[in-house]
Amino acid sequence: MSASEVRRPGAGMQQTTGSLRAKSEAVQPSLWDRLVNDLPGLTSEIDGLRHVLLDELGADRLDTLVAGSTRAIDADVVLTPDQKRRLHRLAVQTQHRVEIESRGVVVSARVLREAVRRDIEALFN
């Protein structure tokens, strides 16, 4: 039996553990992914929705609809179903951004990357 044919104890378990980790990452994104992607992605989506709706509705009408309730959006007969859907999405995403920002700790990707780098260096040095 050659050295390449010798099975290491626990080698099969290591492969299983790796695939379990990959599956859990697919279902539950890592902390890094959630922190880095949440706020910038949310802000980008809000800006995109606002830009499209500004072109279609105008600034005054958009501000009035966003400041109002969801019932006011639904009751407006001039709006198309697609515009109503985007307005609802804009309202929900804006509220979500306010909640994230109100937590008081907003971590930029650069700051978090530096903290993770320091932790990894401390762990392996």
N, C-alpha and C positions, 0 to 999 in steps of 0.2 A: 504494500500500500504506500503510495507516494504522499508527500506532505500536502499536496493540493487536494488529495482525496480524503484526508483526515477531517472529520467533522469536529468543529469546536463545540464545546458544551454551551448551550444557550444560543447558538447561531440562528436557529429557526425562530426562537423567541424574539430576537432582536429585529428580524425582518417583520414579524407580526406586529411588534410595537410600532415600528415605523409606519406601517400601513394604517394602523389605528390612529396615529397622530395625524396622518394626511387626511383621513376621513373626518376627524374632529375639526381640523382646520377648515375643511370645506364647509362644514355645517356651522361652526363657531369660529369666526375670524379671530386672529390673534389680537392681543392688546395693541400691538404696534399698528396693525391695519385699522383698527377702530379709531385710535387716537389720531393718526395721521390723516385718515380719509374723511372723518365725520364733518368737521367744520368747514374746511376748504371746499369739499364736494357739495355740501349743503349750500354754502354761499354761492358757488358757481351755478347750481341749479336754480336758486332763487333769482339770481341776476338774469339767467337765460329766460326764465318764465316772465319776469318783469319786462324784459326787452321785447319779447314777442307780443305780450299784452299791451304794452305802450304803443306799439305800431298799430295794433288793431283798434284799441279803445281810446287812446289819448291819455295824457297824464291825469287830468282832473277826474275823469270818469273812473280810471283805474284806482286812484287813491280813494274815491268815494266807495267803490265796491269792496276794496280790501278792508277799509275801516269799518264797513258795515258787517252784518252778520251773514252766516251762510244761508239763512232764509231769504235775505234780500237778494243774494246771488241767484238762488233757485227761482225766486218770484219774478225776476227780470225777464220779460218776454222777448226782448231784443237780442239777448245773448244766444249764441248757438250752444248746443250741448258740449262741443269741444272747448269753447271759451269758458263755460261754467266749470268744466272739469279742471282746466288749467287754473282758474281762479281759486277753486277749492284747494288744489295742490299747493298753490302759492301761499294761501293762508295757513295751511298745515305746516309747510316747510318753514315759514317765517316764525310760527309759534315754536317749532322745534329748535330753531336757531336761538331764539330768545332763551329757551330753557337751558341749552348748552352754555350760552354765554353767562347766564345768571348763576351757574355753579361756581363761578369765580376763578376756576383754574382752566385756562385754555392753553394747551401746550402746542407750541409750533413744532413742526417736523425737525427743524434744526436743533432745538433744545432737547427734544426727546432723543434724537439720534446721538447727541453728545452724552447724555446721561446713560444710555444703553452701552455706548462704547466704553465709558469709564467703568461701569459695572462689570462688563465682560473682561476688561483688562485686569481689574481687581480680582476677579474670580480665577483667572488663569495665570497671573503673575505671582 
